Protein backbone atom coordinates (compact mmCIF):
# COMPACT_ATOMS: atom_id res chain seq x y z
CA UNK A 1 0.00 0.00 0.00
CA UNK A 2 1.54 3.27 -1.12
CA UNK A 3 0.85 6.76 0.10
CA UNK A 4 1.62 9.59 -2.30
CA UNK A 5 2.76 13.03 -1.22
CA UNK A 6 1.52 15.05 -4.21
CA UNK A 7 2.71 18.39 -2.82
CA UNK A 8 6.19 17.16 -1.82
CA UNK A 9 8.04 19.48 -4.20
CA UNK A 10 6.15 22.54 -3.03
CA UNK A 11 6.70 21.63 0.63
CA UNK A 12 10.38 20.96 -0.04
CA UNK A 13 10.80 24.34 -1.69
CA UNK A 14 9.16 26.05 1.29
CA UNK A 15 11.67 24.32 3.60
CA UNK A 16 14.63 25.25 1.41
CA UNK A 17 13.54 28.91 1.44
CA UNK A 18 13.51 29.16 5.24
CA UNK A 19 16.24 31.49 6.50
CA UNK A 20 17.66 28.93 8.95
CA UNK A 21 17.80 26.02 6.49
CA UNK A 22 21.20 24.33 6.42
CA UNK A 23 21.98 22.48 3.21
CA UNK A 24 22.87 18.83 3.80
CA UNK A 25 23.04 15.90 1.43
CA UNK A 26 19.55 14.51 0.84
CA UNK A 27 18.93 10.81 0.15
CA UNK A 28 15.93 9.54 -1.80
CA UNK A 29 15.05 5.86 -1.71
CA UNK A 30 16.48 4.81 1.62
CA UNK A 31 13.12 3.50 2.87
CA UNK A 32 10.90 3.36 -0.20
CA UNK A 33 11.94 3.41 -3.84
CA UNK A 34 11.26 6.91 -5.21
CA UNK A 35 10.46 5.39 -8.60
CA UNK A 36 7.40 3.33 -7.82
CA UNK A 37 5.36 2.51 -10.97
CA UNK A 38 2.88 5.30 -10.17
CA UNK A 39 5.76 7.80 -10.52
CA UNK A 40 5.27 7.57 -14.30
CA UNK A 41 2.02 9.50 -13.93
CA UNK A 42 2.50 11.40 -10.66
CA UNK A 43 6.05 12.68 -11.36
CA UNK A 44 6.52 13.52 -7.68
CA UNK A 45 10.16 12.44 -7.62
CA UNK A 46 10.86 14.36 -10.82
CA UNK A 47 9.32 17.51 -9.33
CA UNK A 48 11.38 17.08 -6.14
CA UNK A 49 14.56 16.67 -8.21
CA UNK A 50 13.75 19.83 -10.15
CA UNK A 51 13.42 21.79 -6.91
CA UNK A 52 16.74 20.37 -5.69
CA UNK A 53 18.37 21.30 -9.00
CA UNK A 54 16.94 24.82 -8.83
CA UNK A 55 18.48 25.27 -5.35
CA UNK A 56 21.79 23.49 -6.15
CA UNK A 57 21.01 21.02 -3.38
CA UNK A 58 22.99 17.73 -3.27
CA UNK A 59 21.04 14.50 -3.63
CA UNK A 60 21.63 10.78 -3.80
CA UNK A 61 19.13 8.23 -5.08
CA UNK A 62 18.80 4.49 -4.47
CA UNK A 63 16.38 2.71 -6.79
CA UNK A 64 15.56 -0.60 -8.43
CA UNK A 65 13.76 1.13 -11.28
CA UNK A 66 14.86 1.91 -14.81
CA UNK A 67 12.52 4.92 -14.59
CA UNK A 68 15.37 6.89 -13.01
CA UNK A 69 16.78 7.27 -16.53
CA UNK A 70 13.79 9.49 -17.39
CA UNK A 71 15.32 12.13 -15.11
CA UNK A 72 18.78 12.15 -16.65
CA UNK A 73 18.02 15.61 -18.03
CA UNK A 74 17.84 16.91 -14.44
CA UNK A 75 20.46 14.64 -12.85
CA UNK A 76 23.26 15.09 -15.41
CA UNK A 77 23.59 18.89 -14.95
CA UNK A 78 23.42 18.38 -11.18
CA UNK A 79 26.13 15.71 -11.40
CA UNK A 80 28.32 18.08 -13.43
CA UNK A 81 28.22 20.37 -10.38
CA UNK A 82 28.95 17.46 -8.00
CA UNK A 83 25.36 17.50 -6.69
CA UNK A 84 23.92 14.13 -7.73
CA UNK A 85 24.72 10.44 -7.59
CA UNK A 86 22.62 7.31 -8.08
CA UNK A 87 22.83 3.76 -6.77
CA UNK A 88 20.89 1.10 -8.65
CA UNK A 89 19.99 -1.93 -6.57
CA UNK A 90 20.85 -5.22 -8.28
CA UNK A 91 19.82 -8.08 -6.02
CA UNK A 92 20.49 -10.91 -8.46
CA UNK A 93 21.40 -11.52 -12.09
CA UNK A 94 19.07 -14.53 -12.18
CA UNK A 95 15.87 -13.39 -13.89
CA UNK A 96 13.82 -16.17 -12.30
CA UNK A 97 14.99 -15.35 -8.79
CA UNK A 98 14.46 -11.65 -9.47
CA UNK A 99 10.89 -12.31 -10.60
CA UNK A 100 10.05 -14.20 -7.41
CA UNK A 101 12.06 -12.00 -5.03
CA UNK A 102 10.99 -8.59 -6.43
CA UNK A 103 8.05 -9.28 -8.75
CA UNK A 104 7.17 -5.69 -9.62
CA UNK A 105 10.72 -4.39 -9.98
CA UNK A 106 12.79 -3.97 -13.13
CA UNK A 107 14.60 -7.05 -14.42
CA UNK A 108 18.33 -7.37 -13.74
CA UNK A 109 19.08 -6.49 -17.39
CA UNK A 110 17.01 -3.29 -17.15
CA UNK A 111 18.79 -2.32 -13.95
CA UNK A 112 22.18 -2.78 -15.60
CA UNK A 113 20.89 -0.75 -18.56
CA UNK A 114 19.99 2.02 -16.11
CA UNK A 115 23.52 1.96 -14.69
CA UNK A 116 24.88 2.15 -18.23
CA UNK A 117 22.65 5.10 -19.22
CA UNK A 118 23.28 7.06 -16.01
CA UNK A 119 27.02 6.50 -16.18
CA UNK A 120 27.15 7.46 -19.88
CA UNK A 121 25.40 10.73 -18.95
CA UNK A 122 28.19 11.55 -16.50
CA UNK A 123 26.19 10.80 -13.36
CA UNK A 124 28.27 9.06 -10.67
CA UNK A 125 26.60 5.67 -10.48
CA UNK A 126 27.03 2.80 -8.10
CA UNK A 127 25.45 -0.56 -7.51
CA UNK A 128 23.70 -1.59 -4.34
CA UNK A 129 23.85 -5.36 -3.90
CA UNK A 130 20.93 -5.28 -1.52
CA UNK A 131 19.40 -6.96 0.20
CA UNK A 132 22.01 -9.66 0.67
CA UNK A 133 20.27 -12.87 1.66
CA UNK A 134 22.57 -15.66 2.82
CA UNK A 135 22.21 -18.90 0.84
CA UNK A 136 19.89 -17.12 -1.64
CA UNK A 137 21.85 -14.43 -3.49
CA UNK A 138 25.13 -13.98 -1.62
CA UNK A 139 27.00 -16.29 -4.00
CA UNK A 140 26.28 -13.82 -6.80
CA UNK A 141 28.06 -10.83 -5.27
CA UNK A 142 31.18 -11.04 -7.45
CA UNK A 143 29.18 -11.55 -10.65
CA UNK A 144 26.85 -8.66 -9.83
CA UNK A 145 29.82 -6.39 -9.09
CA UNK A 146 31.54 -7.40 -12.34
CA UNK A 147 28.39 -6.83 -14.42
CA UNK A 148 27.73 -3.48 -12.75
CA UNK A 149 31.34 -2.34 -13.24
CA UNK A 150 31.15 -3.33 -16.90
CA UNK A 151 27.96 -1.21 -17.14
CA UNK A 152 29.75 1.80 -15.64
CA UNK A 153 29.24 1.58 -11.87
CA UNK A 154 32.24 2.97 -10.04
CA UNK A 155 31.16 2.29 -6.45
CA UNK A 156 29.31 -0.46 -4.64
CA UNK A 157 27.57 -1.13 -1.38
CA UNK A 158 25.60 -3.98 0.10
CA UNK A 159 23.19 -4.38 2.96
CA UNK A 160 22.15 -7.53 4.73
CA UNK A 161 18.42 -8.31 4.65
CA UNK A 162 16.63 -6.71 7.58
CA UNK A 163 13.45 -8.28 8.91
CA UNK A 164 11.63 -5.68 10.98
CA UNK A 165 8.24 -6.42 12.51
CA UNK A 166 5.79 -7.07 9.68
CA UNK A 167 8.47 -8.05 7.14
CA UNK A 168 9.72 -11.17 8.97
CA UNK A 169 6.56 -13.26 8.53
CA UNK A 170 6.29 -12.21 4.88
CA UNK A 171 9.86 -13.27 4.23
CA UNK A 172 9.36 -16.60 6.03
CA UNK A 173 6.29 -17.15 3.87
CA UNK A 174 8.32 -16.34 0.74
CA UNK A 175 11.00 -18.83 1.81
CA UNK A 176 8.41 -21.54 2.44
CA UNK A 177 7.06 -21.13 -1.09
CA UNK A 178 10.22 -20.41 -3.10
CA UNK A 179 13.06 -22.03 -1.15
CA UNK A 180 11.52 -24.52 1.30
CA UNK A 181 14.62 -26.72 1.55
CA UNK A 182 16.77 -23.70 2.45
CA UNK A 183 14.29 -21.90 4.71
CA UNK A 184 15.65 -23.01 8.10
CA UNK A 185 19.24 -22.59 6.95
CA UNK A 186 18.60 -19.05 5.67
CA UNK A 187 16.85 -18.00 8.88
CA UNK A 188 19.63 -19.50 11.03
CA UNK A 189 22.28 -17.64 9.02
CA UNK A 190 20.35 -14.38 9.35
CA UNK A 191 20.04 -14.87 13.11
CA UNK A 192 23.78 -15.61 13.36
CA UNK A 193 24.61 -12.41 11.51
C-alpha positions in Angstrom: 0.0 0.0 0.0 1.5 3.3 -1.1 0.9 6.8 0.1 1.6 9.6 -2.3 2.8 13.0 -1.2 1.5 15.0 -4.2 2.7 18.4 -2.8 6.2 17.2 -1.8 8.0 19.5 -4.2 6.1 22.5 -3.0 6.7 21.6 0.6 10.4 21.0 0.0 10.8 24.3 -1.7 9.2 26.0 1.3 11.7 24.3 3.6 14.6 25.3 1.4 13.5 28.9 1.4 13.5 29.2 5.2 16.2 31.5 6.5 17.7 28.9 8.9 17.8 26.0 6.5 21.2 24.3 6.4 22.0 22.5 3.2 22.9 18.8 3.8 23.0 15.9 1.4 19.5 14.5 0.8 18.9 10.8 0.2 15.9 9.5 -1.8 15.1 5.9 -1.7 16.5 4.8 1.6 13.1 3.5 2.9 10.9 3.4 -0.2 11.9 3.4 -3.8 11.3 6.9 -5.2 10.5 5.4 -8.6 7.4 3.3 -7.8 5.4 2.5 -11.0 2.9 5.3 -10.2 5.8 7.8 -10.5 5.3 7.6 -14.3 2.0 9.5 -13.9 2.5 11.4 -10.7 6.1 12.7 -11.4 6.5 13.5 -7.7 10.2 12.4 -7.6 10.9 14.4 -10.8 9.3 17.5 -9.3 11.4 17.1 -6.1 14.6 16.7 -8.2 13.7 19.8 -10.2 13.4 21.8 -6.9 16.7 20.4 -5.7 18.4 21.3 -9.0 16.9 24.8 -8.8 18.5 25.3 -5.4 21.8 23.5 -6.1 21.0 21.0 -3.4 23.0 17.7 -3.3 21.0 14.5 -3.6 21.6 10.8 -3.8 19.1 8.2 -5.1 18.8 4.5 -4.5 16.4 2.7 -6.8 15.6 -0.6 -8.4 13.8 1.1 -11.3 14.9 1.9 -14.8 12.5 4.9 -14.6 15.4 6.9 -13.0 16.8 7.3 -16.5 13.8 9.5 -17.4 15.3 12.1 -15.1 18.8 12.1 -16.7 18.0 15.6 -18.0 17.8 16.9 -14.4 20.5 14.6 -12.8 23.3 15.1 -15.4 23.6 18.9 -15.0 23.4 18.4 -11.2 26.1 15.7 -11.4 28.3 18.1 -13.4 28.2 20.4 -10.4 28.9 17.5 -8.0 25.4 17.5 -6.7 23.9 14.1 -7.7 24.7 10.4 -7.6 22.6 7.3 -8.1 22.8 3.8 -6.8 20.9 1.1 -8.6 20.0 -1.9 -6.6 20.8 -5.2 -8.3 19.8 -8.1 -6.0 20.5 -10.9 -8.5 21.4 -11.5 -12.1 19.1 -14.5 -12.2 15.9 -13.4 -13.9 13.8 -16.2 -12.3 15.0 -15.3 -8.8 14.5 -11.6 -9.5 10.9 -12.3 -10.6 10.0 -14.2 -7.4 12.1 -12.0 -5.0 11.0 -8.6 -6.4 8.0 -9.3 -8.7 7.2 -5.7 -9.6 10.7 -4.4 -10.0 12.8 -4.0 -13.1 14.6 -7.0 -14.4 18.3 -7.4 -13.7 19.1 -6.5 -17.4 17.0 -3.3 -17.2 18.8 -2.3 -13.9 22.2 -2.8 -15.6 20.9 -0.7 -18.6 20.0 2.0 -16.1 23.5 2.0 -14.7 24.9 2.2 -18.2 22.7 5.1 -19.2 23.3 7.1 -16.0 27.0 6.5 -16.2 27.1 7.5 -19.9 25.4 10.7 -18.9 28.2 11.6 -16.5 26.2 10.8 -13.4 28.3 9.1 -10.7 26.6 5.7 -10.5 27.0 2.8 -8.1 25.5 -0.6 -7.5 23.7 -1.6 -4.3 23.9 -5.4 -3.9 20.9 -5.3 -1.5 19.4 -7.0 0.2 22.0 -9.7 0.7 20.3 -12.9 1.7 22.6 -15.7 2.8 22.2 -18.9 0.8 19.9 -17.1 -1.6 21.9 -14.4 -3.5 25.1 -14.0 -1.6 27.0 -16.3 -4.0 26.3 -13.8 -6.8 28.1 -10.8 -5.3 31.2 -11.0 -7.5 29.2 -11.6 -10.7 26.9 -8.7 -9.8 29.8 -6.4 -9.1 31.5 -7.4 -12.3 28.4 -6.8 -14.4 27.7 -3.5 -12.7 31.3 -2.3 -13.2 31.1 -3.3 -16.9 28.0 -1.2 -17.1 29.8 1.8 -15.6 29.2 1.6 -11.9 32.2 3.0 -10.0 31.2 2.3 -6.4 29.3 -0.5 -4.6 27.6 -1.1 -1.4 25.6 -4.0 0.1 23.2 -4.4 3.0 22.1 -7.5 4.7 18.4 -8.3 4.7 16.6 -6.7 7.6 13.5 -8.3 8.9 11.6 -5.7 11.0 8.2 -6.4 12.5 5.8 -7.1 9.7 8.5 -8.0 7.1 9.7 -11.2 9.0 6.6 -13.3 8.5 6.3 -12.2 4.9 9.9 -13.3 4.2 9.4 -16.6 6.0 6.3 -17.1 3.9 8.3 -16.3 0.7 11.0 -18.8 1.8 8.4 -21.5 2.4 7.1 -21.1 -1.1 10.2 -20.4 -3.1 13.1 -22.0 -1.1 11.5 -24.5 1.3 14.6 -26.7 1.5 16.8 -23.7 2.4 14.3 -21.9 4.7 15.7 -23.0 8.1 19.2 -22.6 7.0 18.6 -19.0 5.7 16.8 -18.0 8.9 19.6 -19.5 11.0 22.3 -17.6 9.0 20.3 -14.4 9.4 20.0 -14.9 13.1 23.8 -15.6 13.4 24.6 -12.4 11.5 
